[in-house]
Structure formats: structure tokens, C-alpha cells
């Protein structure tokens, strides 16, 4: 009779452990939408209490699962000890049997059932889990506190069950196993980084802000819009720290279209809209929600001293998640392409050393490394389409804008025309000859 009782106890304990394993997997993988539907379908208060305090119930569930697994192992060990005279042989056999049964009946099958039918398993086991949690009371919390004292710095609360780092690793594994695309994995990772990113990391720097002076005509503003490719430009008084407002392309176009023949257009500041200011230390996630709520697409970023630090747009924030957005005019091209007239179309990211090699000219500049930087430095302002300058015997002209910030992407470089030096050589020779003539002959 005793062996049959031990067999029954072992099977009962093992079955309960399997049910608790399925419940744990179901609770961990239950989508929130399915949880809310299960909460509406539930008749008792067990589901509501579990959803209100999930951490406490998960702790109790894990405690009871381990307890029933250990109890079934003890029952099997006692049974084998009663059948075998050798205690060591009985212990070894009990260990092997429980390892196999625990792996198949508790470790694998219930977890798969819990993941596939999470809503049904949660609804079915909610009263039982609620009862087990009530029986234990505060004991699981005490055990967790004891474990935290033994391992200081370990995460607690919800983080103890599923941390952000663990989720990132799951995404990486899913991407490596081709369960999700690489682009989807990158977007998920960007969402995690989005909450930790500050505005200063995504803004257009102050030095790259293209602005228009107050008092300028609307036709000049329209010309600037068309040449730069921007749709919103700040209007400044004396410098970038004195921004009067933001002028929009559609406002300028509408005003110019409605002007009567011969009517003088108003100054550009009369169409400027109110400026939205944000600190550079503001998280981009908060700013995105605010811009969406206010239907605003651009904001001026200020530093700790109240000066203008940069400019940020709604597109800048969105591209932190989805990546760089370019339009249909942006194309991938070689770094340098020779044109029919002997000039070169080069990328703005091309190094100045490579540019010098094209024309057999040595360009030495310690302040900039790229052709785009060389153009901006020599120009003294943000270059737009058509901006041209001559540097070190090379003529540079901005040709194309690309990217979310409409920066110069391609530059036409050509050898600067040589000045006719024949007259200068004659003058130099005459001066040299004169210096060698005696003073008597000069008279």
C-alpha cells in the first residue's frame, strides 16, 4: 500500500508542478490585450487581484512550482529506497528518473502549452494561483528580500523577471534566427534607445541653421526656400540668438500668389509664426509627444544660458526610430565623377587629400577633413545650392542637397582659371633690373 501511495503522491506533485509551469509561461507571454479580455470574461475576483499585483503572484507561483518538484523527487526517492536495499543506488536512480520526468513533463511540454494557449491557461489557473498566494502570504517577499541581501545590486520588482537587457538579447537572437528581419530588429533597438536620447543629440547645430534676416523681402525668402530645399526657416534680428519667428514656405507662397499686380509684399517677419523653444537636455520621447499634441514640426533648442543651441524638427525625431529618410531625388553615386568639361562631381564627404590628388594640388587644412567642410569654412556660412568659392586653386560649387537636414551632398570641383602672369613677370623683371642699375644711370 505504501509504494502505491508514494507513486500517487509523486504523480500528483509532478502534475501540479506541470500546471504551475504552464501558468508561469502563460503569464509571462500573455499579451496585454488578451489579458484585458480575459479579465472581462472572468467572473471572480482572482483574475483582477492577479492583474493588480502580478509580481507577488508570480513569486508565489515560482515558489510552489519548486516546492512541488522537490516533493515529487522526495516521494520517488523514498519509493525507490523502500524497493532497493542500497540507499546510494536508490538515490542515483531517483535522480535520473526525476531528471527525465522533470524535463519532459515539467520543463518542456507545459511551457509550450502555456505559450500557445496563454489566455485559456491564465483564466483556468487564476483561482488556484490566487489560493496558493493567499496560503503563503508574505513569505515569498521575505525570501526575495533575503536573496537581494545576498546579491546586492540585483534588479527588483518587475525588472527581476524581465529586464530591458534581456529583451534586447531576445531581439538579437530572433534576428539571428531569421524570425524577424534585421531592419525590424534595428527599429526595436532604436525604440529602446529613443527614450534615453536627448534633444542635443539629434538637433541641427547652431552653425548649420539656415536663417533669414528680418526686413528681407518675401521674394528673397522664396528664393532662399527654393535654393535650400527647406520648408521652414527662422527669421532673426541681429544674430541667431534673436529669433523673431519661423517663416513657412506655404505662407510665403500663398502671400505672393495673392498679391495684386504692382503691390509691394510685406516684410518676411510679418509672416513669421511663434517660436517653440525646448531645452537641449529634454528627452526626445517627451518632445515627440509634445510636438504631436501641438501640431508643430519645428522647435528651437536653447542651451543652459538661454542662447540658441540648434534646431530640431519632427522628422529628426522620427528618424531616430526609422532611420535616415531621403527623398526620390537622393541617389547613391561614386565619390568622384568626371564631367564633360573636365570638372569633377565629388561627394561632400570626400577627404580634402583625395580632392587634391584629382588636381595634383596639395591641400593642407588642419581644421576640416572633408570637401563639404572646406566649402563651408571658405564660404563662412552654411552652403546652399549654387554657393561657390575658390580654395587653393580649386573652384568649389555646391550642386545638390540630400538628407533630412538638406545638407550639401555633392560639389562640383574644377581647376580655378590661372591668372595671366605675363605682365606680372615683366614687371618683376623690370624691377629686378632697375635694382641692379647704378644711381647715376637712374638720373
Helices and strands as residue ranges (DSSP letters): H 2-29, H 32-41, H 46-52, H 54-83, H 87-101, I 102-108, H 109-116, H 118-136, H 139-150, G 157-160, H 164-176, H 182-194, G 199-201, E 204-205, G 206-208, E 211-213, H 218-228, E 232-236, E 243-248, H 249-258, G 268-271, E 277-279, H 284-294, E 298-302, E 308-313, H 314-322, E 336-338, E 344-347, H 352-358, H 371-379, E 388-391, E 394-402, E 407-415, H 422-436, H 439-442
